[in-house]
Structure formats: C-alpha cells, structure tokens
Amino acid sequence: MRTGLAIAALLLGAGGSAGAVQDPAIVIEFTNPALSPSHWSLAVHPDGRGHFQSHMGAPPPGEQQEINAPDINRDVQLTTEFAAHLFEVAQHSNWFNEECESHLKVAFQGWKKLSYSGPEGSGSCTFNYSKDKDIQALGDSLVAVAQTIVEGERLEMLLQHDRLGLDKEMEYLVEAAQEGRAQQLCAIRDILTRLAGDDAVMERVRKRARMLLVQADT
C-alpha cells in the first residue's frame, strides 16, 4: 500500500493544492499482484473531479494481451450523482473510521483501501471483502470505474496500433457495461466519441461506441 505522502500527491493531481486541504476527497487504492494493472488509485471530489493512477503488472496466466494499457496518470470526470453517493456512504460509515474487513474465508479479490479527507477530518479502512454491505458495494463500484478507465486506455492503444483489435475490445466493454463491471462511461467519453465518428474502424465498433455514449449521458 502507498504511504500518506503518496495519497496527498494523488489528491494534488485531482485538482487540489497544498493550501486546499479542506477540499473533500475520497481515495481508493487497489492492489492485486495477479492482475494488470496490479495497483491503481482513484481520487474523487464532490463535484465529480477525479484523478486516476495505475501501474501495470504482468497479465494473469492465459490472459496475455497483444496490446495492454500502459501506466495511467490522468484526470477524469465522473458524474456528480455518483460522487454524491460516494460521500454519502463515507459519511454513514463515519468517514471510514471503522473496521471494514470481514475476516471471512473468501476468495482474494484485491486489497481495497478507502480514505477520506476533508473538513470533517480523515479516516481510512482496508478490506478484501467487507462485512459492511454498503462499503463492499462502494468498493465494487469504484473497481468498476477503474475498469472503465483502463478499458478506455486500451481502446486508445488499439486505435493507434491495432484497429482490428477494437472489435473484440468493444464487444467486451459493452458486455462489461451491461453487467455493471464497467461503470461511469463518461470517464472515457473522448475515445468513445472518436471511435463513433471514425470511418476507418469497423461499423460494429462505431455502433457500439455510439451505444456506449448514450449510456454515458444517462
């Protein structure tokens, strides 16, 4: 897990400054060496402004991809409704100042550290599987947002280096969005818009991009 200094740096990347310590923010840090990316962090402010950082790890055995997303370090914009829900759960959970790990014998899903900082103070808790259903659902949603951002980066890479590969990747993204494994498609609106209007890619890719853009606007 990263140190408090690294979390502070992430908050600065999300649009804060050294003197703006009162700007509320929620940060999730995720770590699972078996996945790629193996570590990522997402900071979110109440207005939906966010910043995402990831570090690519080795793909799981049998899932080697010809083109994988590189390390990511960029601002993102989420919906204010989604951000409001994050902060509502944080408030009801005492700003994460409580034990949230279930200690149950469940499959390892990755360590998720939720942190809050703002006028009310600060707090954090770490879990693989939470005993609190709201915390568990919050972690699942943020993981799904990260999935969307990483998929957007993969689409960028494929558009540049393997346009034929876009067909399979877009099929996967549509399925993930339908199942809730990819959320907040507004975070990758730019690449979806480019794909929707690019006559050099397959019609299926353009059609799926247009469909996802409709979801991004709802």
N, C-alpha and C positions, 0 to 999 in steps of 0.2 A: 504494500500500500504506500501511497505517496505521503510526504510529510505535510504539515500545515503550511509551510512556505510554498509548496507546490500548489496547494489549493488556493492560496492567496494569488499566485501568479495566474491561475486559471480564471479567477474572478476578475482580475485586471483585463484579461483577454476578452472577457464578456462585456466590456464596456465600462468597467469601474475605473477608479483611480485611487492612488494611495490615500487621498483625503476623503474619499467617498465610502467610508466604511459602513455607513448607515444604509446603503442601498441593499435591500434584502436579496439574498440569493440562496438557492438550493443547488447543491452539487452532488452528483452521484459518481462514484469511482467504481469501476468494474474490473475484476481480474480473474482470468481463467487461462492458464498456460496452454490448455488443449485447444483453444480457439484462435482464430485470426480475425480481427485484431485480438491480441492477448490481454491488452489493457487499454481502457479508454475512460475518459472523464467528460462529463457534460454539466455545465453550469447554466442555470436558468434564473432569470429575473421576473418579477411580477408582470411586466409588460410583454413577456414572451421572448425578449432578447436572450440569446444564449451563446455559448462558446463550446466547441467540441474539439477534443484532442484524442488521438488514438495512436497506438504503437502496434504495428503489425507483428504477429508471431507466425510460427510455422503452421500451415494449414493442417487440419486433422488428417490422419492416415486415410487414404482412399478418397480424399476430397481436394486433391491438388488442382488448382485452377491455373490455366494458362496465363491469365492476367488477373492479378489480385489488387485490391485497393492499397495504395501506399499509406504511410503515416499521414494522418489528417490533423490539421490545426487551423480551424476557421470558425468564423462567426456563423450563427444560424438564427433564424427567426421562427418561433413556434407561435401557435395561436394564444391569445390572451385567455381564452376559456381553459385551455389545457394548463397554462401556467397557474391560473387561479385555483384549479383543482389541486395542483401540487402543493401550493401554500396552505390550502385548507386542510389537507391531510397532515402536513407538517405541524400546523397549529394544534389539531386534535391529538397529535402524537407528542405533545409537549416539546415541539421543535427538535424531535429525535433524541431527547434526553431520557431515553429509557432502553432497556434491554429488548432487542427485537429478534434475536436469533432463537429459533425453536429448539435447537439441540436434538431434533428428531433425526433418526437414521433414514435420511432421504438421499437421493442421488445428488451429487455435487453439480450445482447449476452455475457456479461462479460466485466469488465474493462480491457483495454489493455494499458499499459504504455510502450512506446518505448523510449529508451535512447541511446544516442551516446556519446562516449568519445574518444578522440584521438588528434592528432597534430593540427587539425582544431579548437579544442575547445570542447564544450559539449552542449548538448541540450536534451530536452525531451518533450513529449506531451502524453496526456492521452485521450482515447476515448472509447465509447461503439460502436458507428457507426461513421465512419469518413466521412467528406464531401469531402475529397480528395480520389479519386478512387485508386490511387497508394498506399496510406497509408492503406486504407481499405484492398486492396488485399495483401499487405505485412503482415498485421495482420492476415488475414485468412491463409496465407501460414505458418506463424510461429505457429499458433494454430494447423495446420495440422501436423507439425513436432513434436510438443509436443504430439499429439495423437499417432504418431508412437512410440515415446519413451515409453509412458505409456503402449501401447499395448505390446511392447517388454518385459516390466517388468511383465505384466500379463502372457505372454507366459512362462517366466521363472518360475513363481509361479505354473502354471498349469503343467509344465513338472515335477516339483518336487512332487506335491501333488494331481493332478487330470488329468492324461493323457487323459482320455476320454473327458474331457472338452476342450482339444486342438482343436478338430474337429470344434466345433461351433465358437471358438475364431478365428481360422484361416479363416473360412468362412467369418466372419465379417471383418477381416483385408484385405482380398482380395477385398471385396466389397468396403471398405473404400478407398483403394489404387486406385481402378478403378475410383471412383467418386472424387478423389482429396482431400478427407477428411483425408487421411494419406499420408504424403509426406516424402521424404528423407529416404527411407527404408534402406539406407546404415548405418543409425544410429543404426540399430538393426541387422546388418549382422551376428554377432556372434550367436545369438539364432536361427536365420533362418538357418544358416549352420548346427548347431547341430540338429535341427529338420529334415532337409533334409536327414541327414545320420543316423538317429536313427531308427533302425529296431523294436524298442519296441513301436513305436507310429503307428497310423493308416497310411495306404498307402496314403489316401486322405490328411492327414496332411503333409506327406513328399512331395507329389506332389505340394501342394500349396506353401510350403516353397521353393521348387526349382523354382517355377514360380516367386515368390516374389524376390528371389535372382537375377534372370535375370533383373527384374526391378531396383533392387538396383545398378546394374552395368551399367545402361544406363543413 
